[in-house]
């Protein structure tokens, strides 16, 4: 029979994947900019590029919050089940290890985008940074879906 703490523990653990689904959806929308950008010209394009940059920065912050949420959820789960909180914070699965690595890659992708925007604003060549940003986005999106699949499998192990 489930008690209230088991239900609370389950809800806390499920917050990470629920918010992660929102993040993945937003990241996919942001990633689709690669095809959407072609339809804009002139001032309209400038406006959408600025929105793309601002949204990318927000996605990075949201991703950091979701990774932190995962660690907090694991700590709460460990506390409820009288397990070592410190031990619960050390990733014990490929899904757990790949989250912080993905966050690191996401940070660099955003950094490439910032660098490209700064160079463009200065009137300098930004083609290389733009290409790096796009390639990093390709890699990040592939890894996001692998990470999400591993997370789906991991849910059955944890719950």
Secondary structure, 3 states (H helix, E strand, C coil): CCCHHHHHHHHHHHHHHHHHHHHHHHHHHHHCHHHHHHHCCHHHHHHHHHHHHHHHHHHHHHHHHHHHHHHHHHHHHHHHCCCCHHHHHCCCCHHHHHHHHHHHHHHHHHHHHHHHHHHHHHCCCCHHHHHHHHHHHHHHHHHHHHHHHHHHHHHHHHC
